[in-house]
């Protein structure tokens, strides 16, 4: 039986927009699940129409339930660039996915803590509470944001911050899985 590290491992994946943070996270999930590790949490993926990004949806990784949380046609008082932000999706499905992962997953994923996500106080509190729990976590973080939550997360002693680049994006997932499971693939 493979030895799992007893201490939880907390990893932040950072990188510029389009660097491949979410793709790297999805590869990590795939590798972990192949090892029999139960993964839960929230994944954010683009909504594309005819190859053009028009918004983002969040997915509860354990239940596969998803909801659009930012879209260019969404009317909202909260906006990020060209997108209207649906905070109720984040505060409902987003928070629920982290609660379920804290109860039932071996590794929790949070994708992404960025400009749109920090607009919700309830969601940011849940992210902090999740980081404080004794489970391994892999999260993606907006690289340049000066938001206080993101700065606090980056300053945490227990968080290893790793940057996705065009050079390392194919190997980074394997490195992170090795850190999480304590074994090479």
C-alpha positions as CSV (number, residue, x, y, z in Angstrom):
1,X,0.0,0.0,0.0
2,X,1.5,3.4,-1.0
3,X,2.4,5.6,2.0
4,X,0.5,8.8,2.2
5,X,2.2,11.7,4.0
6,X,0.5,12.2,7.4
7,X,0.7,16.0,7.2
8,X,-1.6,17.8,4.8
9,X,0.0,19.5,1.9
10,X,-1.2,22.9,0.7
11,X,-0.2,24.0,-2.8
12,X,-1.0,27.2,-4.7
13,X,-0.7,27.2,-8.5
14,X,-0.2,30.6,-9.9
15,X,0.5,32.0,-13.4
16,X,-0.6,34.6,-15.8
17,X,-4.1,34.3,-17.4
18,X,-4.0,31.7,-20.1
19,X,-0.8,30.0,-18.6
20,X,-2.6,26.8,-18.0
21,X,-3.5,26.8,-14.3
22,X,-6.9,25.1,-14.7
23,X,-5.5,22.6,-17.3
24,X,-2.7,21.7,-14.8
25,X,-5.2,21.3,-12.0
26,X,-7.4,19.0,-14.1
27,X,-4.3,16.9,-14.9
28,X,-3.5,16.7,-11.2
29,X,-7.1,15.6,-10.4
30,X,-6.9,12.9,-13.2
31,X,-3.6,11.6,-11.8
32,X,-4.9,11.6,-8.2
33,X,-8.1,9.8,-9.1
34,X,-6.1,7.2,-11.0
35,X,-4.3,6.6,-7.7
36,X,-7.6,6.1,-5.9
37,X,-7.5,9.5,-4.1
38,X,-10.9,11.1,-3.6
39,X,-10.9,14.7,-4.9
40,X,-13.5,17.3,-4.2
41,X,-14.0,21.0,-4.4
42,X,-14.6,23.6,-7.1
43,X,-13.3,23.8,-10.7
44,X,-13.8,26.9,-12.9
45,X,-13.9,26.4,-16.6
46,X,-14.6,28.7,-19.5
47,X,-17.9,28.8,-21.4
48,X,-17.1,28.9,-25.1
49,X,-19.4,29.4,-28.0
50,X,-17.8,28.7,-31.4
51,X,-14.4,28.8,-29.9
52,X,-14.9,32.2,-28.3
53,X,-14.9,32.6,-24.5
54,X,-18.2,34.1,-23.3
55,X,-18.0,33.4,-19.6
56,X,-17.1,30.9,-16.8
57,X,-18.9,28.1,-15.0
58,X,-18.1,26.5,-11.7
59,X,-18.4,22.8,-11.1
60,X,-18.7,20.9,-7.9
61,X,-16.1,18.2,-8.6
62,X,-17.8,15.6,-6.4
63,X,-21.3,15.9,-7.7
64,X,-20.5,17.3,-11.2
65,X,-23.2,20.0,-10.7
66,X,-22.3,23.2,-12.5
67,X,-23.6,26.7,-12.8
68,X,-22.6,29.7,-14.9
69,X,-21.0,32.3,-12.5
70,X,-19.7,34.9,-15.0
71,X,-20.9,35.7,-18.4
72,X,-20.8,38.6,-20.8
73,X,-24.6,38.6,-21.2
74,X,-25.2,38.5,-17.4
75,X,-26.7,41.6,-15.9
76,X,-25.1,42.1,-12.5
77,X,-24.0,44.9,-10.2
78,X,-20.7,43.0,-9.9
79,X,-18.6,43.1,-13.1
80,X,-15.2,41.9,-14.0
81,X,-14.0,43.2,-17.3
82,X,-16.7,42.3,-19.8
83,X,-18.3,39.7,-17.5
84,X,-21.3,40.1,-15.2
85,X,-20.7,38.0,-12.1
86,X,-23.3,35.8,-10.5
87,X,-22.3,35.8,-6.8
88,X,-25.2,33.6,-5.9
89,X,-23.6,30.7,-7.9
90,X,-20.4,31.2,-6.0
91,X,-22.2,31.5,-2.6
92,X,-24.4,28.5,-3.3
93,X,-22.7,25.9,-5.4
94,X,-19.1,27.2,-4.8
95,X,-19.5,27.1,-1.0
96,X,-21.4,23.8,-1.1
97,X,-18.7,22.2,-3.1
98,X,-16.0,23.2,-0.6
99,X,-18.2,22.0,2.3
100,X,-18.8,18.6,0.7
101,X,-15.1,18.3,-0.1
102,X,-14.1,19.1,3.5
103,X,-16.4,16.3,4.6
104,X,-15.7,13.6,2.0
105,X,-12.5,14.2,0.0
106,X,-8.9,13.3,0.5
107,X,-7.7,16.3,-1.5
108,X,-9.6,19.6,-1.9
109,X,-9.3,21.7,-5.1
110,X,-10.2,25.4,-5.3
111,X,-10.1,26.9,-8.8
112,X,-9.6,29.8,-8.9
113,X,-9.2,32.4,-6.2
114,X,-9.2,35.5,-8.5
115,X,-10.7,38.9,-9.1
116,X,-14.3,37.7,-9.5
117,X,-14.3,35.2,-6.6
118,X,-13.0,37.7,-4.0
119,X,-16.1,39.8,-4.6
120,X,-18.0,37.5,-2.3
121,X,-17.3,37.8,1.4
122,X,-19.1,34.5,2.2
123,X,-17.0,32.7,-0.4
124,X,-13.7,34.2,0.8
125,X,-14.5,33.2,4.4
126,X,-15.1,29.6,3.1
127,X,-11.8,29.6,1.3
128,X,-10.0,30.7,4.5
129,X,-11.8,28.1,6.6
130,X,-11.0,25.4,4.1
131,X,-7.3,26.4,4.1
132,X,-7.4,26.1,7.9
133,X,-8.7,22.5,7.7
134,X,-6.4,19.5,8.0
135,X,-6.7,18.3,4.5
136,X,-4.4,18.6,1.4
137,X,-5.4,21.4,-0.9
138,X,-4.5,22.4,-4.4
139,X,-5.7,25.9,-5.4
140,X,-5.1,28.1,-8.3
141,X,-4.5,31.8,-7.6
142,X,-4.6,34.9,-9.8
143,X,-1.0,35.9,-10.1
144,X,-1.1,39.7,-10.1
145,X,-4.1,40.6,-7.9
146,X,-3.3,42.8,-4.9
147,X,-6.5,41.8,-3.1
148,X,-5.9,41.3,0.6
149,X,-7.3,37.8,0.6
150,X,-4.9,36.7,-2.1
151,X,-2.0,38.4,-0.4
152,X,-2.9,36.7,2.9
153,X,-3.1,33.3,1.1
154,X,0.3,33.8,-0.6
155,X,1.9,34.7,2.8
156,X,0.8,31.5,4.5
157,X,3.7,29.5,5.8
158,X,2.2,26.1,5.0
159,X,1.4,27.0,1.3
160,X,3.8,26.1,-1.4
161,X,3.4,28.5,-4.3
162,X,4.3,27.1,-7.7
163,X,4.0,29.0,-11.0
164,X,2.8,27.4,-14.2
165,X,4.8,28.5,-17.2
166,X,4.8,27.3,-20.9
167,X,8.1,25.4,-20.1
168,X,6.9,23.5,-16.9
169,X,3.2,23.1,-17.5
170,X,3.5,19.5,-18.6
171,X,5.7,18.3,-15.7
172,X,4.2,20.5,-13.0
173,X,1.1,18.2,-12.5
174,X,3.4,15.2,-11.9
175,X,5.5,17.2,-9.4
176,X,2.5,18.3,-7.4
177,X,1.0,14.8,-7.3
178,X,4.3,13.5,-6.0
179,X,4.2,16.2,-3.3
180,X,0.6,15.2,-2.4
181,X,1.1,11.4,-2.4
182,X,4.7,11.1,-1.5
183,X,5.5,9.0,-4.5
184,X,6.7,9.4,-8.0
185,X,4.7,8.4,-11.1
